[in-house]
Amino acid sequence: MTATAAVERIEDGLFRTRGADVDIAFRVRGEGPAVVLLHGTSANHAVWEPVGDALADRATVIALDQRGHGRSDKPVAGYAALDFADDVITVLDALGVADAVIAGHSLGGRNAWVTAARHPDRVSGAVVVDYTPYVEAAVLDELDIRVAAGFRSFDGVLEIEDYLRGRYPAILPGAIERRARWGYLRAADGRWIPARTSGP
C-alpha cells in the first residue's frame, strides 16, 4: 500500500482518491459515525442511494465504486478479496476516518467481511447481505456468463434502461435510472459502455 492518498472532487458530486496504488471513486455525505457501503458485481455506489438517504442525517455515508467499477481505476489484475479490503482502508485513511461500519451486498458483502477480518481495529461492525463464503463453481460460471452478456455498447441511455428492465424484471424503476446513470460512460465513438471492467 502507498502512503495516505489525497482526495479530489470529480464530476457529479463524487470524490476520488489520488495517489493510491488503485484510486477509488466514492460519494460521501452526512455527519456522524462512518458507514461504508459496498456494491455487488457489475454495480456501483448508486445502488445504495436509498440506504444513504435514510442514513445521511445520522451517519457519514461513504458509498464506494469498488475497483473495476464505476469511476474507480480498473487495473488489469488485483481483484482478490484482500485488494478490495485494502481499498476500503485507503479511502478511510484518505478521509481521516478512524473506523467504520462496513456494509456490502454480494461481492461487496464478501469484501465487507474480509475488511472486518483483516482490519478489526478499523471496522466497528460488518453487515453482509446475500453472500456466503462458499459458492458452487456452477453458480460462478453462470454469473460470469450473465456479467459478460452485459458488457456491450448502447446508442443511448434509453436503450440502456430498456436493456436493464429486461435483464432485471423485478428491479425498481428508480434503481434502473440510477444504474443507467452511474453504470455507463460515453466512449470515444459516442456509444455508451459499462463503467466497469469485463472482469471480476
C-alpha positions in Angstrom: 0.0 0.0 0.0 1.1 3.6 -0.7 1.2 6.5 1.8 -2.1 8.1 2.5 -3.8 9.2 -0.7 -5.2 12.6 -1.2 -8.9 13.2 -2.0 -10.1 15.2 -5.1 -13.6 16.1 -6.2 -14.6 14.7 -9.5 -17.8 15.0 -11.6 -21.4 14.7 -10.4 -20.6 15.2 -6.7 -18.3 12.3 -6.4 -14.8 12.2 -4.8 -11.8 10.1 -5.7 -8.6 9.2 -4.1 -5.4 10.5 -5.8 -2.0 8.8 -5.4 -3.1 5.4 -4.2 -2.0 2.2 -5.9 -5.5 2.0 -7.2 -7.6 5.1 -7.0 -11.2 4.7 -5.8 -14.2 6.9 -6.5 -16.9 7.4 -3.9 -19.7 9.5 -2.7 -19.7 10.9 0.9 -22.4 12.7 2.7 -23.9 13.2 6.1 -22.3 13.5 9.5 -21.8 11.1 12.4 -20.3 7.7 12.7 -18.9 6.4 9.4 -20.7 3.8 7.4 -19.1 2.4 4.2 -21.3 0.8 1.6 -20.0 -1.7 -1.0 -22.0 -2.7 -4.1 -22.1 -6.1 -5.8 -20.6 -7.3 -9.1 -21.2 -5.0 -12.1 -22.9 -2.4 -10.0 -21.6 0.9 -8.5 -22.1 3.2 -5.5 -25.5 4.4 -6.6 -27.3 1.1 -5.8 -27.0 2.2 -2.2 -28.7 5.7 -2.7 -31.9 4.8 -0.8 -29.9 3.5 2.1 -27.7 6.5 2.0 -30.7 8.8 2.0 -32.0 7.0 5.1 -28.7 7.2 7.0 -27.3 10.6 6.0 -29.0 12.5 8.8 -27.2 10.4 11.5 -24.1 9.0 9.8 -21.2 9.8 7.4 -22.2 7.6 4.5 -19.3 6.6 2.2 -20.5 4.6 -0.9 -17.7 3.3 -3.0 -17.3 2.4 -6.6 -15.2 -0.6 -6.0 -12.1 -1.2 -8.2 -13.0 -2.3 -11.7 -16.4 -0.5 -11.4 -17.8 3.0 -11.9 -15.4 5.9 -11.8 -12.7 3.9 -9.9 -9.5 2.6 -11.5 -9.7 -0.7 -13.5 -6.4 -2.4 -13.1 -5.6 -5.4 -15.3 -5.0 -7.6 -12.2 -5.6 -7.3 -8.5 -9.2 -8.4 -7.8 -8.6 -10.6 -4.8 -10.7 -10.0 -1.7 -7.7 -8.6 0.1 -7.2 -6.0 -2.7 -10.8 -4.8 -2.3 -10.4 -4.7 1.5 -7.3 -2.6 1.3 -9.2 -0.2 -1.0 -11.7 0.4 1.8 -8.8 1.3 4.2 -7.3 3.5 1.6 -10.5 5.6 1.4 -10.9 5.7 5.2 -7.2 6.9 5.5 -7.7 9.5 2.8 -10.8 10.8 4.6 -9.1 10.7 8.1 -11.7 8.2 9.3 -10.5 6.0 12.2 -13.2 3.3 12.0 -16.5 2.5 10.3 -19.3 0.0 9.9 -18.8 -1.7 6.6 -21.9 -3.0 4.8 -21.9 -4.8 1.5 -24.1 -6.8 -0.9 -22.8 -9.9 -2.8 -19.3 -9.1 -3.9 -19.5 -6.1 -1.6 -20.6 -8.5 1.2 -17.6 -10.6 0.8 -15.4 -7.5 0.8 -17.0 -6.1 3.9 -16.5 -9.4 5.7 -12.8 -9.6 4.6 -12.2 -6.0 5.5 -13.5 -6.6 9.0 -11.4 -9.8 9.4 -8.3 -8.2 8.0 -8.6 -4.8 9.8 -10.5 -5.4 13.1 -9.1 -2.2 14.5 -10.7 -0.2 11.7 -14.1 -1.9 11.4 -16.6 -1.4 14.2 -19.2 -3.7 12.6 -19.9 -5.5 9.4 -23.3 -6.1 7.6 -23.1 -8.7 4.9 -26.1 -9.2 2.5 -26.5 -12.0 0.0 -23.1 -13.6 0.4 -21.8 -16.9 1.5 -18.1 -17.8 1.9 -18.7 -20.9 -0.3 -20.2 -20.6 -3.8 -20.5 -23.6 -6.1 -18.5 -23.4 -9.3 -21.7 -23.7 -11.5 -23.1 -20.5 -9.8 -19.9 -18.6 -10.5 -19.9 -19.9 -14.1 -23.5 -18.6 -14.6 -22.6 -15.3 -13.1 -19.6 -14.9 -15.4 -21.9 -15.5 -18.4 -24.5 -13.0 -17.2 -22.0 -10.3 -16.4 -20.2 -10.8 -19.7 -23.5 -10.5 -21.6 -23.9 -7.0 -20.2 -20.5 -5.9 -21.4 -21.7 -4.3 -24.7 -22.3 -0.9 -26.1 -25.5 1.1 -26.4 -26.8 4.0 -28.5 -28.0 6.0 -25.5 -29.5 6.0 -22.0 -33.0 4.9 -23.1 -31.6 1.8 -24.8 -29.6 1.1 -21.6 -32.7 1.4 -19.4 -34.7 -0.9 -21.8 -31.9 -3.5 -21.5 -31.8 -3.2 -17.7 -35.6 -3.6 -17.4 -35.3 -6.8 -19.5 -32.3 -8.1 -17.5 -33.8 -7.3 -14.1 -37.6 -7.6 -14.4 -38.1 -7.2 -10.6 -35.9 -4.2 -10.2 -37.5 -0.9 -9.0 -37.8 1.9 -11.5 -35.5 4.2 -9.5 -32.9 1.6 -9.4 -32.9 1.3 -13.2 -32.4 5.0 -13.6 -29.5 5.0 -11.1 -27.8 2.0 -12.7 -28.1 3.6 -16.1 -26.8 7.0 -15.0 -23.9 5.8 -12.9 -23.1 2.4 -14.5 -22.2 3.6 -18.0 -19.9 6.1 -19.7 -19.8 7.5 -23.2 -17.0 6.1 -25.2 -14.8 7.9 -27.8 -17.1 6.7 -30.6 -20.2 8.2 -28.9 -21.7 4.9 -27.8 -22.3 4.1 -24.1 -20.4 1.2 -22.4 -20.4 -0.2 -18.9 -18.2 1.8 -16.5 -16.5 -1.4 -15.2 -14.1 -4.0 -16.4 -15.4 -7.0 -18.2 -13.5 -8.9 -15.4 -14.0 -9.7 -11.8 
